[in-house]
């Protein structure tokens, strides 16, 4: 298995994203060009993309993207899928042969909904049922890995440079209103297909540049609530934290950011009494979900995107706008590759989320 090189680039990894507030559809060409401008921030051990709005004909069905290492793993996983979901489509994900992409697993996708009887028997809502299914497959079926599980969205990732991964998956054939991308420079884990970014759970997807020092504390807490961090990767833990806080605890995304990148106690002391009460509550109740260390993340979700820096801005992140378009990336050059003349360019403040959503009334 390939390992990272002897030279370590502490600020390595590249992230990029583009979002249309009006729901305008874009193919994958622009985001591939954008992430390729930051080629030197990755080392070929992982690249990937998340796209939203790409499955309009099956938008009400969960789309599962799955890696298989063997025929046995595929057979075993498909038995579980077919016994839990009314599957209408099961097919290989289209790819093209490329010398730059090697050691490919079998890559399949399935579209379906949980059987109503199982939802009644388990007394679970759809999303919780799907989340538990994903955890079950990824922890119990050796050689199978569900890497995407949302509706009308999909993750595409591999070992390789991101521009090659994008061509490999033929992303020019997909159209979405939101795209995120990642070029990986692993610092603590080997490069393999499942370990590439984005990481996803349901319709949440995360691309991440950084290295969090709170991984063990975050992992121990989140695993008390049914999640299993099987990949020893901090980005996986961040994805589950977002799912837990937003979906299960019903915190707003702004509040999620205030937990993950909580202000320092010295800042809280200077707040108004009302603000002090709120931030003290979040820091105390979710103390183990504070993410420490350098990071910049992009969260994709149905209908929106969130960009977030760590509290000290130890990783670069630049945002831009033109008309109804929003852009964000590790470097300004990646934004200008998509939009040469943005109306506004700025560096978001540390710990303050930039959240962009579809315009009111826009349906995708």
C-alpha angles and dihedrals in degrees: 000000000000117000130200117271126262091252114078123203106200094198094042127132124073130225130189137172142178128192134183113212090198092054093249111171122237129181122228097265097092096048091047090053090046097053092043090064087068095050093133092059091071133049105213096266096111144001134166152157140214121205132187127207094023098124105052094153091056099028094133093054130081111250113212118196111195137186118211126194095188145012089250091056091049093049093048094047094046090054089057093045094048093047093053105033139048095232118200099174131031117172146138114269107246115250137164126230112256128172089218093062115066140164091036118186120214106277119204138167132206130193120203152110131248115265109261092227091057092050090053094045094049094037089223128136119239097262096048090047091053093045091053090047091054092049091047095053094043093050103034109032109072112216096018125098127179104209101171129033112158135111120263092355138085144194121221118188143151146154106285142068110309096244089055091047090053092052091044091057092043091234090173085076093061128075125201141159092229132037131178127183140191137197111196133220103175115211104175107018135049120256114260135147097261092046095059119102143283101067114196144189118182106321095336116102128178132199113184140189113194147047120261120211094198095066097117094048091045092047095048092051098045094047089062087072101055101277122124120205097206098160101060087228124134093217091062089055092050090053092053091045090056092047092049096047099040103034103028103029094033094227115158117248088252089056091046089056090048089057097044095042099023118181118254117266089247089060092047090053089061095051128101115271092257093050091043091055093050097046093043089053093050094046093048099043096043099029093135092056095061105119111217129190132046117322146145117189139184117207117198119197137161106293098003156036133226128201119197135178126197116261094264097041093238091159125054121248130166128187131198142181140200121171108316093340124105123195132186133174146148090259134029092234090067091057093047090052087063097035116016093190111038117180092222135021124181143154110239115234120256113273094004113115123223105212121185124183138181115277115266111278095020112130125195 
